Amino acid sequence: MPSPSKSFIFCVHAHQPVGNFDSVFEEAYERSYRPFFKVWERHSSLPLVCHLSGSLVDWLEKHKPEFILKLKKMAKNGPVEFLGGGYYEPIFGLIPRRDLKGQIPMMADKLESVFGQSPEGAWLPERVWDPDLVGPLKKSGVEYTILDDLHLEKAGKEDPVTGYFQAKDNGESIDLFASMKQLRYLIPFRKPEETLSFIRSTDASAGDVFVFADDIEKFGFWPGTYDWVYKEKWLDSFLTLLENDPSVTLYTFSEFRKRFKSKGWARVPHGSYSEMMEWSQGRFYNFLKKYPESQYMNDRMRSVSRMLEAIHPVNGTREAYDLAQRALYRAQCNCSYWHGVFGGLYLHHLRSAVFENLIQAESAAEGIRRKASGSRKTAPLRLLRLGSGDRWQLRQKNLETFFNPKYGGALEEMDYLPRSVNLMCNLQRRREVYHETVLRAPEPAAGAHEPLSIHQILGSKEKDLEKHLHYDVCRRLSLLDHLFLEEIDLKQFSDSKYTEVGDFVGARYDHRPAAGKDAPGVVFTKHGHFVTPSVRHALVIQKTVTPKGDSGLRVRTQLQNKSHKPVHFVWGVEFNFSIGDEYARHGVSADRVKEWILKDSWRGLKIRLFSKEEVQFLAAPVETISESESGLERTYQGLGVLLQRRFSLKPREIKEHLLELSVS
């Protein structure tokens, strides 16, 4: 008797993150989205499952309406199933449950209105699964999702994992399909015949199904794949083979669930695909521990979410509330919160987009709160309780600033409200595992024309990249207090290779509101030391931050020698600005400076630094070496600035320094 037909599901996922450059959307469309569906249209009898993120659908509707019409036609005339999910592609376990229950129905409504389909399944971003997601997903209308085979192997299911299982929690259940890693590595990197040979040769019975569910960008947008997939007709050949092979039957997820029963219950622990587990050290949320910048973005996002939850639209504010909620959802796009080959944490424009949307959401929510309470004013100073520690929030008409008492009383975020932009969206240069890899061109593929898998790609996009590998001794925040024996030079500052002789950077400062009703501010105090191999002097640094006008700060720093001997040192105050100053990016060292104006070419803004006393001024670009799908590359993150001044303090003597910072 002939062997039974093998069941196969082909699912593609298309996404571009919030804040990505329009040119990237365009290139992905031309090299992947458009040609993929053009080829599939010629094989329209084959079932296809497709997931488009909300951010991508929005862009396509605006820029490529003809493509949306093509997808609508394919969905109407052929077996095409659209998956739902979170509208802006959040990691489900990373955002408040309230927002998850808002984003999933929003995506379902979009698919219903655009393609006439009400989705049964949901795409699980980065396949990050948590056992307690069953209830929230079910209550949001989700019947099934797709994990990785690794998930179900951890749940005790035998390799190869085929078919689908049920997850249950508190009386709710959803179905779980497993995307096969072997298929992810075969498609489209090996010859079409090899994929079909793998499916045919793998034991399977009724109720089993081979699932391929992966990024559509690997079909043309990943390096080396466009020629292979389209010019050398990999996709067309593969689909032709499927059409003519009676031993393999294609299904959509929904159709398969109708025809075959689940293979039983599965208690699946937290997990993701194997590469993500490697990047995150076994648990996705470890990214928040490794990268304080990611933790801070998540803290701010949750703070804004709580703010929206606490208010209710009043007459005339429903539209503002909906806009605020959508901005919050955009800020939950997962790409900026993690880093691997794909994660966007190292991309400034993606991190910046998170803050832009949070600022918009927060400003709208504050306006609704004022209208509901009948007050025209916003509290200028408040202490925020965040997961990573308290922050002081100082709000002016055009400027909102956040200070971290746990880390040197530093200025961690500076938002220019008229442009909804955080001018201190910075990232510390850290050692990554791939920095140890010899920077060389990737080995040639096994076949003459076959492209490399994305996980085989690791090379340098420019020569001598290792010369630009530098690691920061502290986080890239502002108003950081440094102590040096002598002035450091531009290269030492740029390379972050200098000797600190104080214990103030990154230390916890005592904090309290500044006295005085007219100028609400914050006082940060640290009882520390000036330390060399031969001496140790007690030293106190106190800095008082108050607002100046609508968009400026005044910082009065007092340094007191608490020892019985005189001390001599260089005090430096560090700033980090995420701006595009073309002049300062080449490196600047200037003596006897009292005023410097930085020009942000990205946004047309100016930042003025004023010092009452003359200082030495240093400015140096901050660049990271990070891995992307096309190899290792330098990425400009922002501009580091250091103001240095010599101090000589007699026993018990106090001296002060006055700085002003303003944005226009």
C-alpha positions in Angstrom: 0.0 0.0 0.0 1.3 3.5 -0.7 2.5 5.4 2.4 0.1 8.1 3.6 0.6 11.7 2.5 2.7 13.9 4.8 1.0 17.0 6.2 2.9 20.3 5.8 2.2 23.9 6.8 4.0 26.8 5.3 3.8 30.0 7.3 5.7 33.3 6.8 6.0 36.2 9.2 6.6 39.8 8.0 7.5 42.6 10.3 9.3 45.9 10.4 9.7 47.6 13.8 8.2 50.9 14.8 10.7 53.7 14.1 12.6 51.8 11.4 13.8 53.9 8.4 11.4 54.2 5.5 14.2 53.1 3.2 14.4 49.8 5.1 10.6 49.2 4.7 11.0 50.0 1.0 14.0 47.7 0.5 12.3 44.8 2.4 9.2 45.3 0.2 11.1 45.3 -3.1 13.4 42.4 -2.2 11.1 40.2 -0.2 7.4 41.0 0.2 6.5 41.9 -3.3 8.5 39.2 -5.2 7.5 36.5 -2.7 3.8 37.0 -3.2 4.3 37.5 -6.9 5.7 34.0 -7.1 3.1 32.5 -4.8 0.3 34.0 -6.8 1.4 31.7 -9.7 0.9 28.8 -7.3 -2.3 30.1 -5.7 -3.9 26.7 -5.2 -1.3 26.0 -2.4 -2.4 26.9 1.1 -0.3 29.6 2.8 -0.4 31.1 6.3 0.8 34.7 6.6 1.4 37.0 9.5 1.8 40.7 9.0 2.6 42.9 11.9 0.4 46.0 12.5 3.3 48.4 11.9 3.9 46.8 8.6 0.3 46.8 7.5 0.1 50.5 8.4 3.1 51.2 6.2 1.8 49.1 3.3 -1.7 50.7 3.4 0.0 54.2 3.2 2.7 53.4 0.7 1.7 50.2 -1.2 -2.1 50.1 -1.4 -1.8 48.0 -4.6 0.0 45.3 -2.6 -2.8 45.3 0.0 -5.3 44.8 -2.8 -3.3 41.9 -4.1 -3.3 40.2 -0.7 -7.1 40.8 -0.4 -7.5 39.1 -3.8 -5.4 36.1 -2.8 -7.2 35.7 0.5 -10.6 35.8 -1.3 -9.7 33.4 -4.1 -7.2 31.0 -2.5 -6.4 29.2 0.7 -4.6 32.0 2.5 -4.9 32.3 6.3 -3.9 35.4 8.2 -2.6 35.2 11.7 -3.4 37.7 14.4 -1.3 38.7 17.3 -0.2 41.9 19.2 -0.7 44.8 16.8 2.8 46.3 17.3 4.6 43.0 17.9 5.2 43.1 21.6 6.7 40.3 23.6 3.6 39.0 25.3 5.1 38.5 28.7 7.0 41.8 28.7 3.9 44.1 28.7 1.1 44.5 31.1 -1.8 42.1 30.6 -4.2 45.0 30.1 -2.2 46.1 27.1 -2.0 42.6 25.7 -5.8 42.3 25.9 -5.9 45.6 23.9 -3.3 44.9 21.2 -4.7 41.4 20.2 -8.3 42.5 19.5 -6.9 45.6 17.7 -5.0 43.4 15.3 -8.0 41.1 14.9 -10.2 44.1 14.0 -7.6 45.3 11.5 -7.5 41.9 9.7 -11.3 41.7 9.6 -11.6 45.2 8.1 -8.7 44.9 5.6 -8.8 41.2 4.5 -12.2 40.1 5.7 -10.8 37.4 8.0 -11.2 37.0 11.8 -8.0 35.3 12.9 -8.1 32.1 15.0 -4.4 32.0 15.7 -1.8 34.5 16.9 1.8 34.9 16.0 4.0 34.7 19.1 6.7 37.3 18.7 10.2 35.8 18.9 8.3 32.7 20.1 8.8 33.9 23.7 6.4 31.7 25.6 5.3 31.8 29.3 2.9 29.2 30.8 0.6 31.9 32.3 -0.2 33.3 28.8 -2.9 30.6 28.2 -5.7 32.5 30.0 -4.9 36.0 28.6 -4.6 34.7 25.0 -7.8 32.6 25.2 -9.8 35.5 26.6 -8.5 37.7 23.8 -9.9 35.3 21.2 -6.8 33.3 20.4 -7.3 29.6 19.7 -3.8 28.6 18.8 -0.2 29.9 18.5 3.1 28.6 17.1 6.1 27.7 19.3 9.4 26.2 18.4 10.1 22.5 18.6 12.5 23.2 21.4 9.6 24.4 23.6 7.8 21.1 23.3 11.0 19.0 23.7 11.4 20.8 27.0 7.9 19.7 27.8 8.9 16.0 27.3 7.7 15.6 23.7 9.8 13.4 21.5 11.9 14.7 18.7 10.9 15.3 15.9 7.9 17.3 17.3 5.0 17.1 14.8 1.3 17.7 15.2 -0.2 20.1 17.8 -0.7 20.0 21.5 -2.9 21.7 24.0 -1.7 24.0 26.8 -4.0 24.4 29.8 -4.1 26.8 32.7 -6.9 27.6 35.2 -9.5 26.0 33.1 -8.5 27.7 29.8 -6.7 26.0 26.9 -5.2 26.9 23.6 -3.5 24.8 20.9 0.3 24.8 20.3 2.0 24.0 17.0 5.7 23.5 16.8 7.8 25.1 14.1 10.6 22.7 13.2 14.2 24.0 13.5 15.4 21.6 10.8 13.0 23.1 8.3 14.1 26.7 9.4 17.7 25.7 8.5 16.7 24.0 5.2 14.3 26.6 3.8 15.5 28.4 1.7 19.2 27.7 2.3 19.3 24.2 0.7 18.0 22.9 -2.5 14.2 22.4 -2.7 14.6 18.7 -3.1 16.5 18.4 0.2 13.5 19.9 2.1 11.1 17.5 0.5 13.5 14.6 1.0 13.6 15.5 4.7 9.8 15.5 5.0 9.4 12.3 3.1 12.1 10.4 5.0 10.9 11.5 8.5 8.4 9.1 10.2 5.0 10.6 10.6 1.4 9.3 10.9 -2.1 10.8 10.8 -2.2 13.8 13.1 1.4 14.7 12.5 2.3 17.8 10.6 5.6 19.4 9.5 5.5 23.1 10.3 7.7 25.8 8.7 7.0 29.2 10.4 9.7 31.8 10.0 10.6 35.3 8.7 9.6 36.1 5.1 12.6 38.4 5.0 14.8 35.3 4.6 13.3 35.1 1.1 15.2 37.9 -0.5 16.0 40.5 2.1 18.7 38.5 4.0 22.2 38.8 2.5 22.7 36.6 -0.5 19.1 35.3 -0.7 17.5 37.5 -3.4 19.4 36.0 -6.3 19.1 32.5 -4.9 15.3 32.7 -4.1 14.1 34.6 -7.2 16.7 34.8 -9.9 17.7 31.2 -9.5 14.1 30.4 -8.8 14.4 28.5 -5.5 10.8 29.5 -4.4 9.2 28.8 -7.8 11.0 25.4 -7.9 10.0 24.5 -4.4 6.3 25.4 -4.9 6.3 23.5 -8.3 7.6 20.4 -6.5 4.9 20.7 -3.9 2.2 21.0 -6.5 3.4 17.8 -8.2 4.2 15.7 -5.1 1.3 13.6 -4.0 3.2 12.5 -0.9 3.0 15.9 0.7 -0.3 17.8 1.4 -0.3 21.4 2.4 -2.7 22.8 5.1 -3.4 26.0 6.9 -3.4 25.8 10.7 -7.1 26.3 10.9 -7.9 23.6 8.3 -5.5 21.2 10.0 -7.2 21.7 13.4 -10.6 21.0 11.8 -9.4 17.7 10.3 -7.1 16.3 13.0 -7.2 16.1 16.7 -4.5 17.4 19.1 -1.9 15.0 20.4 -2.7 15.7 24.0 -1.7 18.1 26.8 1.7 19.7 27.2 3.0 21.8 30.1 5.4 24.0 28.3 7.9 26.0 30.4 9.2 29.5 29.5 11.3 29.4 26.3 12.0 30.7 22.8 13.8 29.4 19.8 17.3 27.9 20.5 19.2 30.9 19.2 17.3 33.3 21.4 17.9 31.1 24.4 21.6 31.3 23.6 21.6 35.1 23.2 19.5 35.6 26.4 21.4 33.1 28.6 18.4 30.8 28.8 15.6 33.2 29.6 14.4 36.1 27.5 13.9 38.5 30.5 17.6 38.3 31.2 18.0 41.0 28.6 16.6 43.4 31.2 19.3 42.4 33.6 22.1 42.6 31.2 21.1 45.9 29.7 19.9 48.5 32.2 18.8 50.6 29.2 16.3 47.9 28.3 15.1 47.7 31.9 14.6 51.4 32.0 12.6 51.5 28.8 10.4 48.7 30.2 10.0 50.6 33.5 9.0 53.8 31.7 6.6 51.9 29.5 4.9 50.3 32.5 4.8 53.6 34.3 2.9 55.2 31.3 0.6 52.2 31.1 -0.3 52.6 34.8 -0.9 56.3 34.1 -3.3 55.5 31.3 -5.1 52.8 33.4 -5.6 55.3 36.2 -7.4 57.9 34.1 -10.8 57.8 32.3 -11.7 59.8 29.2 -14.0 62.7 29.9 -16.0 64.8 27.5 -13.9 65.7 24.5 -10.9 63.5 25.4 -11.8 60.1 24.0 -9.8 60.8 20.8 -6.8 62.0 22.9 -7.1 58.9 25.1 -7.2 56.5 22.0 -4.1 58.3 20.5 -2.3 58.0 23.8 -3.1 54.3 24.1 -1.9 53.6 20.5 1.3 55.5 21.2 1.9 53.3 24.3 1.3 50.2 22.2 3.8 51.4 19.6 6.4 51.8 22.4 5.9 48.1 23.3 7.3 46.9 19.9 9.7 44.2 21.0 12.7 44.9 18.8 14.3 47.7 20.9 14.3 45.7 24.1 16.8 42.9 23.2 19.9 42.0 21.2 21.0 39.0 19.2 21.6 38.9 15.5 18.3 40.8 15.0 17.4 42.6 18.1 17.4 46.4 17.8 18.7 47.5 21.2 21.9 48.6 19.5 20.0 50.7 17.0 19.6 54.3 18.3 16.6 55.1 16.0 14.6 52.1 17.3 15.3 53.0 21.0 14.5 56.6 20.2 11.1 55.6 18.7 10.2 53.9 22.0 10.8 57.2 23.9 9.1 59.3 21.3 5.9 57.3 21.7 6.1 57.2 25.5 6.5 61.0 25.6 3.5 61.4 23.3 1.4 59.0 25.4 2.4 60.5 28.6 1.8 64.1 27.5 -1.7 63.2 26.2 -2.5 61.3 29.4 -1.4 64.3 31.5 -3.7 66.6 29.4 -6.6 64.3 30.0 -5.9 64.1 33.8 -5.8 67.9 34.0 -9.1 68.3 32.2 -10.7 65.6 34.4 -9.5 67.3 37.6 -10.2 70.8 36.4 -6.5 71.8 37.0 -4.4 73.6 34.5 -1.1 72.7 36.2 1.1 69.6 36.3 3.0 68.8 39.4 6.6 70.0 38.5 8.4 67.4 40.6 7.5 63.9 41.6 9.3 60.7 42.7 8.6 57.8 40.4 8.7 54.2 41.9 10.1 52.1 39.1 11.1 48.5 39.0 14.8 49.3 38.7 14.7 52.0 41.4 13.3 55.5 42.1 13.6 58.3 39.7 13.0 62.0 40.2 10.8 63.5 37.4 11.1 67.2 36.8 8.6 68.7 34.4 8.7 72.1 32.7 6.8 73.6 29.9 9.1 72.2 27.2 11.4 69.9 29.1 11.0 66.8 31.1 14.0 65.3 32.9 14.5 62.1 34.9 17.3 61.7 37.5 18.6 58.4 39.0 19.7 58.8 42.6 20.8 55.1 42.7 23.4 55.8 39.9 25.3 58.9 40.8 22.3 61.2 40.9 22.7 61.1 37.1 20.4 62.7 34.5 19.1 59.6 32.7 16.5 61.0 30.3 16.0 64.5 28.9 12.8 64.9 26.8 12.3 67.9 24.7 8.5 67.9 24.7 7.7 70.0 21.6 9.4 67.4 19.5 8.6 64.3 21.7 12.3 63.3 21.7 14.6 62.0 24.4 18.0 63.7 23.8 19.7 61.3 26.2 18.7 58.0 24.6 22.1 56.4 25.1 23.7 53.0 25.4 26.8 51.7 27.2 29.5 50.0 25.2 29.7 46.5 26.5 31.6 43.3 25.7 29.6 41.0 23.6 30.5 37.3 22.9 30.9 37.9 19.2 33.6 40.6 19.8 36.0 37.7 20.6 35.3 36.1 17.2 38.0 36.6 14.6 36.8 39.2 12.2 36.9 37.4 8.9 34.8 36.8 5.9 32.3 33.9 6.3 33.3 30.5 4.9 31.8 29.8 1.5 28.5 27.8 1.4 28.5 24.1 0.8 27.0 24.6 -2.7 28.3 27.0 -5.3 25.3 29.2 -5.3 23.6 28.4 -2.0 23.4 31.3 0.5 24.5 31.1 4.1 22.0 30.7 6.8 21.7 33.9 8.8 23.2 32.1 11.8 26.3 31.3 9.8 27.0 34.9 8.9 29.6 36.6 11.1 32.0 38.9 9.4 33.2 42.5 9.3 31.6 45.1 7.1 34.8 47.2 7.2 38.5 46.7 7.7 40.3 47.0 11.1 37.0 47.0 13.0 38.8 45.6 16.1 40.5 49.0 16.5 37.2 50.5 17.3 36.3 48.1 20.1 36.1 50.0 23.3 34.1 49.4 26.5 32.7 52.0 28.9 33.7 52.0 32.5 30.2 53.3 33.5 26.8 53.8 32.0 26.3 56.6 29.4 24.3 59.0 31.5 24.7 62.7 32.2 25.8 64.8 35.2 28.2 62.0 36.2 30.8 63.2 38.7 34.4 62.1 37.9 37.6 62.7 39.8 41.0 62.5 38.1 44.6 63.2 39.2 45.2 65.2 36.0 43.1 66.2 33.1 42.4 63.3 30.7 42.8 63.9 27.0 40.4 63.4 24.2 41.5 59.9 23.3 41.3 58.7 26.9 37.8 60.0 27.1 36.8 58.6 23.7 38.2 55.2 24.4 37.0 55.2 28.0 40.5 54.4 29.3 41.2 56.6 32.3 41.8 56.1 36.0 39.1 57.3 38.4 40.3 58.5 41.8 36.9 59.0 43.3 34.0 56.7 44.3 31.2 58.8 43.0 30.5 57.5 39.5 27.6 55.0 39.6 27.3 55.3 43.4 24.1 55.8 45.3 23.4 59.5 46.2 21.2 60.6 49.0 18.3 62.7 47.6 15.6 65.1 48.7 13.5 67.9 47.2 15.2 71.2 47.0 13.9 73.9 49.4 12.1 76.8 48.0 8.6 77.1 46.4 9.7 79.2 43.4 12.2 76.7 41.9 11.3 73.1 42.7 14.3 70.9 42.2 16.3 68.0 43.7 19.4 67.9 45.9 21.7 64.9 45.5 24.5 64.3 48.1 27.3 61.7 48.2 29.7 61.3 51.1 32.6 59.7 49.2 36.4 59.7 48.9 39.3 61.0 46.9 41.5 57.9 46.7 45.0 57.3 45.4 47.4 54.4 46.3 48.9 56.6 49.1 46.1 58.7 50.4 42.3 58.6 51.1 40.5 61.8 51.8 36.8 62.2 52.7 35.0 64.3 50.2 31.4 65.4 49.8 29.7 66.2 46.5 26.3 67.9 46.6 24.5 68.9 43.4 21.3 70.9 43.4 19.3 70.7 40.2 16.6 73.3 39.5 14.7 74.4 36.4 15.7 77.4 34.4 13.0 78.8 32.2 10.8 76.6 30.1 13.5 74.3 28.7 16.7 74.5 30.8 18.4 73.3 34.0 20.7 75.0 36.5 23.1 72.6 38.3 25.0 74.0 41.4 27.7 71.5 42.5 29.4 71.9 45.8 32.6 70.0 46.6 33.7 69.9 50.3 37.0 68.5 51.6 36.0 66.7 54.9 39.6 65.6 55.7 42.3 67.4 57.7 44.7 67.8 54.8 44.5 69.8 51.5 43.4 67.9 48.4 44.2 68.6 44.7 42.3 66.9 41.9 40.5 67.4 38.6 36.7 67.3 38.7 34.9 66.3 35.5 31.2 66.3 34.8 30.1 64.0 32.0 27.1 64.4 29.6 25.9 62.1 26.9 23.6 63.4 24.2 22.0 61.2 21.5 22.3 63.9 18.8 23.9 64.3 15.4 26.3 67.2 15.9 28.4 66.9 12.7 31.2 69.1 14.0 31.6 67.6 17.4 31.4 64.0 16.0 34.9 64.4 14.7 36.2 65.0 18.3 36.7 68.3 20.0 39.2 69.4 22.7 39.1 73.1 23.8 40.6 74.9 26.8 39.2 77.8 28.8 35.6 77.3 27.6 32.6 78.9 29.3 29.9 78.2 26.7 29.4 75.6 24.0 26.4 75.1 21.7 25.8 71.6 20.3 23.8 71.5 17.1 21.6 68.5 16.6 21.5 67.9 12.8 18.9 65.1 13.2 16.2 67.3 14.6 17.3 70.9 14.1 17.8 71.6 17.8 20.5 73.3 19.8 21.8 72.4 23.2 23.6 75.1 25.1 26.1 74.3 27.9 27.2 77.2 30.1 29.8 77.1 32.8 30.3 80.0 35.2 34.0 79.1 35.5 36.3 78.2 32.6 36.6 74.5 31.9 38.3 72.2 29.5 35.8 70.9 27.0 36.0 67.4 25.4 33.5 65.9 23.0 33.8 62.5 21.3 31.5 60.3 19.3 30.3 57.1 21.0 30.2 54.1 18.6 29.3 50.5 19.2 30.4 47.4 17.4 27.3 45.2 17.1 26.2 42.2 15.1 23.4 42.4 12.5 22.1 40.1 9.8 24.8 41.4 7.5 27.8 41.1 9.9 29.6 43.2 12.4 29.3 46.9 12.0 30.0 50.3 13.7 26.9 52.1 14.8 27.0 55.7 16.0 25.1 56.1 19.3 25.6 59.6 20.4 28.0 62.2 21.6 30.0 62.1 24.9 30.9 65.4 26.5 33.3 66.0 29.4 33.8 69.4 31.2 37.0 69.4 33.4 38.2 71.8 36.1 41.0 71.7 38.6 40.2 72.0 42.3 42.4 72.6 45.3 40.5 72.4 48.6 41.9 73.2 52.1 40.7 71.1 55.0 36.9 71.6 55.4 36.8 74.0 52.5 33.8 74.2 50.2 33.9 75.3 46.6 31.2 75.2 44.0 30.6 75.1 40.3 27.6 76.4 38.4 26.4 74.8 35.1 23.5 75.6 32.9 22.0 73.4 30.2 19.2 74.5 27.9 17.5 73.2 24.7 16.1 75.4 21.9 
